[in-house]
Amino acid sequence: MTNEESGDGDGLFYLPGGKIVPKKILEKSMKFSENLHSYLDKFSSEDNTEPLPQSVGHFLEERINKFLEKETNVEKLKIKKALMDWFIKWEEVDTAVDDLKNQSVLSWGEYIDFELDGYESEPILEGGYSKLVQFLVKSLEGKTRFHLNQKVSKIKWNDELASVITENDDIFHADFVIIAVSLGVLKETHNRLFEPNLPHHKIEIIEKMGFGVMNKIFLGFDDIFWDTDNPGIQLVMTDLKEGEDDLSQTWQNHIAGFDGVSGQPKVLCGWICGKPASFIETLPEEDVKQTLWSLLKHYVGATVPCPTFCRVSQWGTNANFRGSYSYRPPVCDETSIGPWTLATPVLNKEGRTRLFFAGEASDTEHYGTVTGAMTAGCREGARVVQIMKGAEVGAGRE
């Protein structure tokens, strides 16, 4: 297999039966979808004069339909339609939204891609994110105290000091409390975690912001059957039946594609979002492995070896996350609320700043990323330092 066969996409684009998508069709479709992606950014510009689309999904649906209407060849139309479905799956994976009609156009444009000179995309940490955690812990040794394995059950915040109570009935008193749990956990616990309940504006943004499920599926192999110079396998599903909605039979059709895994040359990572992503968390990993093996054989060829192992992330059912990352629905724009609302500190009854909110969902420009989570943590840490120095600052829109 050669890189030239895949056009401008990542890896090879397979049709059922092991065929490769014709280069010209792929290039034209990919150029169109890339332009769509970029065009959405302009709606957040101050110079924009076009009416704001109802949602990302509505905008894409309208433009894609016009693109497909121009194709008169039945076979080419079938391939182009499947490529647009592939494009939508990847956009859903990127945003963790199960329907792009729930994605705000304004938030799309406010997001800023990570950029670093010398890198075409985000650099990958050698050794994974655990190395970052180890670095941060080491840098704080001797400067602070860690209380590990202490799950918080209650935060009493409206007295002279805040009281943080754990499930082990340990109590920690503090002037300031920074809450950096996921938005999914806040959605599930805010009405019992905080005493008294949070102010209305805070509850409103917690409940209206979206927090979706995106899962990764790792497949290991003894033998590599993909192009190691361009390690991606994209599935262009031209043979799906309209109207099939039984996830027990069709969840695999929602796989957005497979990527190579950095540092693990014999592993592929599949991506899936929304209800199908939640559904696979209920399945035995052996069943997932067998289903995806059949899927790969259907598209790549009968010689695809059986995976040696399968691992499925469990972001939806994990009680410490309850999802993968945040997104902003259009309903938030209607009332001018968003990550900046979540980032606004909460004052106690004496007017002292008491609760601070971090986490990726509180970052406007890098939501859904580790970068956003770290930026938000630094933001709130700096806010606490300023207050301790006697320089209280408002949250504003950050």
PEFENPE-V635988 format. One record per residue. RES is the residue in one letter. OMEGA is omega as a letter, one per 20 degrees, with the letter a starting at -180 (999 if undefined). Layout:
res:RES omega:OMEGA
res:RES omega:OMEGA
//
This chain:
res:M omega:a
res:T omega:a
res:N omega:a
res:E omega:a
res:E omega:a
res:S omega:r
res:G omega:a
res:D omega:a
res:G omega:r
res:D omega:r
res:G omega:a
res:L omega:r
res:F omega:a
res:Y omega:r
res:L omega:r
res:P omega:r
res:G omega:r
res:G omega:r
res:K omega:r
res:I omega:r
res:V omega:r
res:P omega:a
res:K omega:a
res:K omega:r
res:I omega:a
res:L omega:a
res:E omega:a
res:K omega:a
res:S omega:r
res:M omega:r
res:K omega:r
res:F omega:a
res:S omega:r
res:E omega:r
res:N omega:r
res:L omega:a
res:H omega:a
res:S omega:a
res:Y omega:a
res:L omega:a
res:D omega:a
res:K omega:a
res:F omega:r
res:S omega:a
res:S omega:r
res:E omega:a
res:D omega:a
res:N omega:r
res:T omega:a
res:E omega:r
res:P omega:a
res:L omega:r
res:P omega:a
res:Q omega:r
res:S omega:r
res:V omega:a
res:G omega:r
res:H omega:r
res:F omega:a
res:L omega:a
res:E omega:a
res:E omega:a
res:R omega:a
res:I omega:r
res:N omega:r
res:K omega:r
res:F omega:a
res:L omega:a
res:E omega:a
res:K omega:a
res:E omega:a
res:T omega:r
res:N omega:a
res:V omega:a
res:E omega:r
res:K omega:r
res:L omega:r
res:K omega:a
res:I omega:a
res:K omega:r
res:K omega:r
res:A omega:r
res:L omega:r
res:M omega:r
res:D omega:r
res:W omega:r
res:F omega:a
res:I omega:r
res:K omega:a
res:W omega:r
res:E omega:r
res:E omega:r
res:V omega:a
res:D omega:a
res:T omega:a
res:A omega:r
res:V omega:a
res:D omega:r
res:D omega:a
res:L omega:r
res:K omega:r
res:N omega:a
res:Q omega:r
res:S omega:r
res:V omega:r
res:L omega:a
res:S omega:r
res:W omega:a
res:G omega:a
res:E omega:r
res:Y omega:r
res:I omega:r
res:D omega:r
res:F omega:r
res:E omega:r
res:L omega:a
res:D omega:r
res:G omega:r
res:Y omega:r
res:E omega:r
res:S omega:a
res:E omega:r
res:P omega:a
res:I omega:a
res:L omega:r
res:E omega:a
res:G omega:r
res:G omega:a
res:Y omega:r
res:S omega:r
res:K omega:r
res:L omega:r
res:V omega:r
res:Q omega:r
res:F omega:a
res:L omega:r
res:V omega:a
res:K omega:a
res:S omega:a
res:L omega:a
res:E omega:a
res:G omega:a
res:K omega:a
res:T omega:r
res:R omega:r
res:F omega:r
res:H omega:a
res:L omega:r
res:N omega:r
res:Q omega:a
res:K omega:a
res:V omega:r
res:S omega:a
res:K omega:r
res:I omega:r
res:K omega:a
res:W omega:a
res:N omega:r
res:D omega:a
res:E omega:r
res:L omega:r
res:A omega:r
res:S omega:r
res:V omega:a
res:I omega:a
res:T omega:r
res:E omega:r
res:N omega:a
res:D omega:r
res:D omega:a
res:I omega:r
res:F omega:r
res:H omega:a
res:A omega:r
res:D omega:a
res:F omega:r
res:V omega:r
res:I omega:a
res:I omega:a
res:A omega:r
res:V omega:a
res:S omega:r
res:L omega:r
res:G omega:r
res:V omega:r
res:L omega:r
res:K omega:a
res:E omega:a
res:T omega:a
res:H omega:a
res:N omega:r
res:R omega:a
res:L omega:a
res:F omega:r
res:E omega:i
res:P omega:r
res:N omega:r
res:L omega:r
res:P omega:a
res:H omega:a
res:H omega:r
res:K omega:r
res:I omega:a
res:E omega:a
res:I omega:r
res:I omega:a
res:E omega:a
res:K omega:r
res:M omega:r
res:G omega:r
res:F omega:a
res:G omega:r
res:V omega:r
res:M omega:a
res:N omega:r
res:K omega:r
res:I omega:a
res:F omega:r
res:L omega:r
res:G omega:a
res:F omega:r
res:D omega:a
res:D omega:r
res:I omega:a
res:F omega:a
res:W omega:a
res:D omega:a
res:T omega:r
res:D omega:a
res:N omega:a
res:P omega:r
res:G omega:r
res:I omega:a
res:Q omega:a
res:L omega:a
res:V omega:a
res:M omega:a
res:T omega:a
res:D omega:r
res:L omega:r
res:K omega:r
res:E omega:r
res:G omega:r
res:E omega:a
res:D omega:r
res:D omega:a
res:L omega:r
res:S omega:a
res:Q omega:a
res:T omega:a
res:W omega:a
res:Q omega:r
res:N omega:r
res:H omega:r
res:I omega:a
res:A omega:a
res:G omega:r
res:F omega:r
res:D omega:r
res:G omega:a
res:V omega:a
res:S omega:r
res:G omega:r
res:Q omega:a
res:P omega:a
res:K omega:a
res:V omega:r
res:L omega:r
res:C omega:r
res:G omega:a
res:W omega:a
res:I omega:a
res:C omega:r
res:G omega:a
res:K omega:r
res:P omega:r
res:A omega:r
res:S omega:a
res:F omega:a
res:I omega:r
res:E omega:r
res:T omega:a
res:L omega:r
res:P omega:a
res:E omega:r
res:E omega:r
res:D omega:r
res:V omega:a
res:K omega:a
res:Q omega:a
res:T omega:a
res:L omega:r
res:W omega:r
res:S omega:r
res:L omega:a
res:L omega:r
res:K omega:a
res:H omega:a
res:Y omega:a
res:V omega:r
res:G omega:a
res:A omega:a
res:T omega:r
res:V omega:a
res:P omega:r
res:C omega:r
res:P omega:r
res:T omega:r
res:F omega:r
res:C omega:r
res:R omega:a
res:V omega:r
res:S omega:a
res:Q omega:a
res:W omega:a
res:G omega:a
res:T omega:r
res:N omega:a
res:A omega:r
res:N omega:a
res:F omega:a
res:R omega:r
res:G omega:a
res:S omega:r
res:Y omega:a
res:S omega:r
res:Y omega:a
res:R omega:r
res:P omega:r
res:P omega:a
res:V omega:r
res:C omega:a
res:D omega:a
res:E omega:r
res:T omega:r
res:S omega:r
res:I omega:a
res:G omega:a
res:P omega:r
res:W omega:r
res:T omega:r
res:L omega:a
res:A omega:a
res:T omega:r
res:P omega:r
res:V omega:r
res:L omega:r
res:N omega:a
res:K omega:r
res:E omega:r
res:G omega:r
res:R omega:r
res:T omega:a
res:R omega:a
res:L omega:r
res:F omega:a
res:F omega:r
res:A omega:a
res:G omega:a
res:E omega:a
res:A omega:r
res:S omega:a
res:D omega:a
res:T omega:a
res:E omega:a
res:H omega:a
res:Y omega:r
res:G omega:a
res:T omega:r
res:V omega:r
res:T omega:r
res:G omega:r
res:A omega:a
res:M omega:r
res:T omega:r
res:A omega:r
res:G omega:r
res:C omega:r
res:R omega:a
res:E omega:r
res:G omega:r
res:A omega:r
res:R omega:r
res:V omega:r
res:V omega:r
res:Q omega:r
res:I omega:r
res:M omega:r
res:K omega:r
res:G omega:a
res:A omega:r
res:E omega:r
res:V omega:r
res:G omega:a
res:A omega:a
res:G omega:r
res:R omega:a
res:E omega:999
//
